[in-house]
Amino acid sequence: MSTAVSTPAADPAPTLSHRLEYLATRTAVFALRLVGWRAASWIGGRLARLAYRPLGIRAGVVERQIAAAFPDRTPDDVRTLAGRSYESLGRTSIETAILPGTPQAEILARVERVEGWEHIEAALAKGRGIVAVTGHLGNWELGGAYVAARGVGIDAVVRGAANKLFEAYVTKARTDIGVEVVHDRDAVRRTPRALRANRMVALLADHDALGLASTFVPFFGRPAKTPRGPAVFALRFEVPMVFIAIVRQPSGRYAFLVEPVEITPTGDREHDVDAIVLRYTQMLEERVREYPDQYFWQHRRWRRQPPDTPPHLREP
């Protein structure tokens, strides 16, 4: 008797809307590259502000989350901060879109201040790789490009996109600037290989990831579902971990900030993982408090919570 061998299902063919989205993206990127990085960034910020007012795209989500995170702010303060967060997101999106093809020297020049790079060097000197965590703060894509431009091999764990044409374009764009892309569904298989090659494995630590377990830890006082993958990898393979933030400065250039994440094994793996997840979430919160206008408030950070969450701590 023969046994049928199943094969992975092929990705569905791109829809008309996917093709139009892809074409619009390529056209916009081509046009924005012509005006240069600073002008393109400014245009992105202006356009994104229109998404807040008058269009009101996700405005309620953004305002509610900011008000919940900063309860002492007045409604006017909340609206002002919300508008600035849209502008920051627009600038980040455009800066990222036109990043491929940028010379390494120019990528390096976009960072005006670096703090804590010695922690990366010390980790890589051990030869076992390094786990880096960051969040949707500032320009996280530029952070990966900056690491690569400084000669550090980096694998970025990312989520897949529904539009496979767009996903292929973004994957090539990341690869072109020296960042190896690992889809979250493949992270468990590919991360050990990257660490053995003494590379940096970078993960966003403030959203769910396919194939990687999560846990609930406080973020601005409310339980938020947070990936455990970075902590699990660091403990299992006994590699150092750092938290990285790359945040826009008044000049329009960036600060690249690195902090070591303390790992203290106690023999209780579950406890240790949860402690590390809490630690890097607290580090992200501290940076968000410092740069609240540069956080991705458009994402519903508290959408998933434990069923026994008290009403006053549920999603705002």
C-alpha positions, 0 to 999 in steps of 0.5 A: 500500500502506498502512503500519500505524502502531503506537501505544504499548501502553495500561497494563494495567487495575489489578488487585484488589490494586492497587485495595486498595493504593490504597484502603488508602493513601488511608485511611491518609493521611486518618487520619494527617493528622488527628493532625498531622505530628509524631504521624504521623511518630512513628507511622510510625517505630513501625510501621516498627520492627515491620517489622524486628522481629518481622516481619523484612522485608528484615532480612537485606539491611539488616544485611548491607549495613550490616555491609559498609559499616561493617565495624568495627561489632559485630553488636549495633551493626549491629542497632541501626543497622538498627532505626533505619534502619527507623524513619527510613524509616517516618517519612520515608514517612509525612511524605511521604504527608501532605505534599500540602496543607501550606502553604508556610510550614509546609514552610519551617518544617520546615527548621531549618538551611540550608547552601549555598543560595547555590550554587543562587542563583549557578547560577540567576543564570546563566540556564541551569538547574541539575542537582541530585543527591541520594540515598535519604537523609533525606527527599528528597521534602521536599527537593523541596517545600522547593525549590519553596516557596522559589520555584525551579522544579523537575523531579524525575526519578522511576521509574514504579510498577507500580500505576498508580493509586498512581503517579497519586496520587503524581504528583498529590501531588508536583505539588500541592506544586510539583514537576513530575514527569518519568518516567525514560523521558522524562528525555532528552527533557524535561530540556533543556526544563527547563534552558532554562527555568532550572529545577532538574532533580533526580535520585536518584543511587543507583539505576538509571534507565530510559533513562539509562545507568549506570556502576560506581563505588565506594560504600563500597568496592564497585562499585555501578551508578550513573546517569550521567544527571546528569553527562551533562546537566550537561556537555552543557548546560554547567550547574552541578551541586549535591549536596543532602541533607535530613537529620533533626535531633534536633528532628525538623526538618531540615537542608537541605545543598547542596554544589557538584559540581566539573565540570572538562571535559578534552575527554574526555567519557567520562572527564569523565562518570565523574569526575563520577559518582564525585564525587557518589557520594563526596559521598553516601557522606560524608553517609551516614557522617554520618547512617547511620541515615537511609539507605535500606539496604532497597534492594540497592545492590550488586545489579548489579556488573561480572562481574569483581568480586572475591568479597570485593567482591561484594554482601554 
